Amino acid sequence: MRACVLGANGQLGRALAAALPDAVALGRDGLDIGDADAVAAYDFSGVDVVFNAAAHTAVDRAEAEPAAAWRTNALGPAHLAAAAARHGFTLVHVSTEYVFDGTTPGPMPEDTPLAPLGVYGASKAAGELAVRAAPRHVIARTSWVVGDGANFVATMTRLAREGVSPTVVDDQIGRPTFASDLAAALIALAGREHGTYHVTNDGEPVSWHGLAREVFARCGRSPGDVRPVTTAQYTVDKPGMARRPANSVLDLSLLIRADVAMPPWRDSLDIHMGLNA
């Protein structure tokens, strides 16, 4: 498989580049997908699959800077879909559970109606619609990505080691997705001609508060040092915060039927924190 990884400087991009050492790995300085002329001029000849891990993921900043989010998350995928149609490569595009409003009870299947709560989710939903124009495409929705870089687990690890006792939201639930596991799943899905899949780590869903407790325990701190708070209480003095879906749990049934197995998130958390190499 001759592959190109876009967004190679992000957590998922780095994991994909590590899993595909022969791939062309491009950060924004190598190819800005929001630039239509740059994408049209790029030589994709000989490329079988393009993994689009490039995204504007600053959820709160997107509310204040919507044009930047739409440029990367909506226009960028549209430019890549046009390139896929011209050059014949498979476009594997990474999306998010933020395309949903999180009001659906239980794990959300792929055909859950799109209903984003904010700019980030709306721009990603538009990107999904654009990608569907590519003759061969895979859309992979994921959630709570943890990899090499800034993320919730890294923040909680730092706070645990610094002796801080944080307050963490306990009424938003989901599953963490570890970048190396996600990368492996995307590579497996790249052989499919088209389709939308939900891809997170498996295991019992957890709240952000519960995940923080798991991290604290692995750092030798008491899980009780993490205090719970509701979303309403946490955001009362933060008017610039974007709304988050209360339910981020994605149904993995279709992924399992495609013979792509994701490890339980607790096992991957152990590995990520160096507890079970």
N, C-alpha and C positions, 0 to 999 in steps of 0.2 A: 504494500500500500504506500503510494507516494503521497505524503501528507504535508499540509501547511497548517501551522497553528497561529492563530491571530489572538492578540491579547496575551502575548507570551510572558509579559512581566507581572501578570496577576497570579493569584494563588492557584487557580485552575490551569492557567496557561503554563506555569512552571511545571506543574504535575504532568501535563500532557507532553511537554517538551522532554521531560525526563523519561517518560514511557515510550516516546517516539524519537530516539536520538538521531535518526536520519531525516527527520522532518525539517522543513524550513520554518523557523520560529521567529515571528515578527511582533514586536511591540508597536506602540502607536507611532514611534519615530520611523519604523520600517514600513508601515502601511496604516494610514489613518482611514478607517473604514467610513468615517463620516464625510470624507472628501470624495465626491462622485468621480471626479476626473482622475484622482489617484487610483481608485479601484479599477476604473475602466482601462487605465494605462498599464496596470500591473500584469506581468507575464505569468499567467497561471498554466501555461502549456506544460503538459506532463504531470500535472497534479490530479490525483484521483479523488482526494477528499480534503475539504477545508473545514477545520474545527474553529468555530467562532466563539472564543472565550472573551472577546473584547466587549466591555460594557461600562456604562456609567452607573456605578453601584452605590453612590452616596445618596441614600434614600432621603435624608432630610435636606441636603443641599439641593436636590432636584426640585424641591418645592420652591426654592428661591431662584434657581437657575434652570427653568424648564427647557430652554432652548438647547442647552448643553446635553441634557438627558435625551431629548428627542433626536438630536443629531447622531449620537452614538447608538442608542438603543432601538431607534425606529428607522432612520434614514440609512444607517450603516448596514443593517441586515437587508434592506431593499437593494442597496448597491451590490451586495454580495449575491443576492438571488439573481440579479440580472447577469452578473459575471458567471454564475453557475450555469445559467441557461446558455450563455455564449460558449463557454469552455467545456461544459459537460461534466464538471466535477460534482460529487455529492457534498452538500452543505450540511454540516452538523452544527446546529445552533443551540446555545444554552440559554434557557429562559428561567423563570422564577415562579414561585407560588404567589408572588405579589400580583399576578394577573387576576387572582381571585380575591373576593372580599372576606373570605374566612368565616362566613356564616353557615356554610354547609356542615352538618354534623358528620363526624367520622372521617375516615380517610377519603380524600377527594379524588375521584377518577378523572381521566384525561378529558372527558366530555363535559366536565363542570363548566357552566357558563362563565365567560370572562366578565369580571366585574371589579376592576381595579379601584382601590381606594384613593390613590394619589398619582402624582406625576410619574414617579418611577415605574409603578405597575402599569400605568396607561402606556408609557413609552415602550415597555417590554411587550405588552400585548400587541401593540402596533407592529413591533418587530416580528413577532410570531406570524402575524397575518402576511407580512411581506415575504417571509421565508417560504411560505406555502406556494409561492409562485415559482420556486425553483423546481425543475422537473424531478430531481432526486434530492430529497432533504430528510433530515431527522431533527425534530425539535425535542430537546430534553429539558423538562422543567425540574428544577432542584430547589433546595432550601438550606439555609443556615450553613454555608460553606466554611470549612475549616481546613486551612492548609498552611503553607509557608508564607507568613505575612501577618498583617493586622487582622484579628478576628476575635470573636467573643471568648473562645477558649484561651487565647494568648492574653487577653486582658484580665480574665479571672485568675489565670496562673500568676500573673504579675502582682495582682492585688493580694492573692493568698500569701505570696512570698514576702510582700511588704508589710504584712500584718494588718491590712485593711479589712474591715467587715462591711461589705457592700450591701446595698439594697437592690434587689433584682425583681423584675416583673414575674409574677407567678400565674397570670391568666392568659398567656399566649403559649400555645403548645405546638410542637413540631418534632422533627428529627434532624439532628446534625448530619451533614454530608461531608465526608472527608475527601479532600481534593484528589488524593491518589486513587481512592475507590471510584470516585466519579470519573476520573480520567480513563480508568480501565473499562468502565461501563460504556463510555462514549466510543471508545475504540471498538468494542464489541458491537455496538449499535450501528457503526459506520457501514457495515455490510448490508444493512437494510436499505431498500430503495426509497422508502418514505414512511413517515409516521410521526406521531407525537407520543412520548413516553414520560412517565414520572420516574425520576432517578434520585433517590436519597439512600442513606444507609437504612438498614432494616432495624427492627427492635421496637420495644414499647415506646410510644411517644412520651415526650417530657416537656416541661415548661422551661423557660429560660432560668428560672430560679432553681429548678431541679438539676439542670445541667451545671449551673454554677456550683451547687452542692457536690456534684460528682467530681468536678475539678478540684475543689477545696480538699475533699477527702484524699484524692490522689497526691496532693501536695503536703499531706500530713496535718492539715488544718481541720478543725471540727466543722462538719457541714452546717451545724447550727449557727456558725458565724455569718452565714449568708441570710439576710433578712428578707422576707417576702413583701411585695407591695403590688397593689393592683395597677393596671395601666392607667386608670383614671387618676389615681393618686400620684403616680410617677410623672405624668405629663401636665399636672395642674399648673406648674410654673414654667412650662416649656412650650410656649405658643408656636414655635417654629417647627416642632416635630411633626413628621408625616404620620398619618394613621397607618397602623400595622394590622394585618389580618390576625384575628384571635386564634384561628385554626390554620396552621401551616402544614398539617399532616397530609401527605400525598399518598394515594393508593398505588401500591407497587405491583398489583396483580398482572398488568399487561407486561411489565418488565420481566416478571418471573416466567410468564408464558413464553417470552422471547428467549428463555434460557440464560438470562443475565442475573446472577445472584449477587446481592449486596450484603456485606457482612453486617452483623449487629453493631450499632453505633458505639456501644460500650466497649466492645473489643477493639474497634478502631481508635477510640479515645485512648485506651491503654497503649496502643502502639504509637500513637501520635505523641503521647507524653513520655515515651521511652520506658514504659513499664512492662512491655511484653514484645520484645523485638522478634 
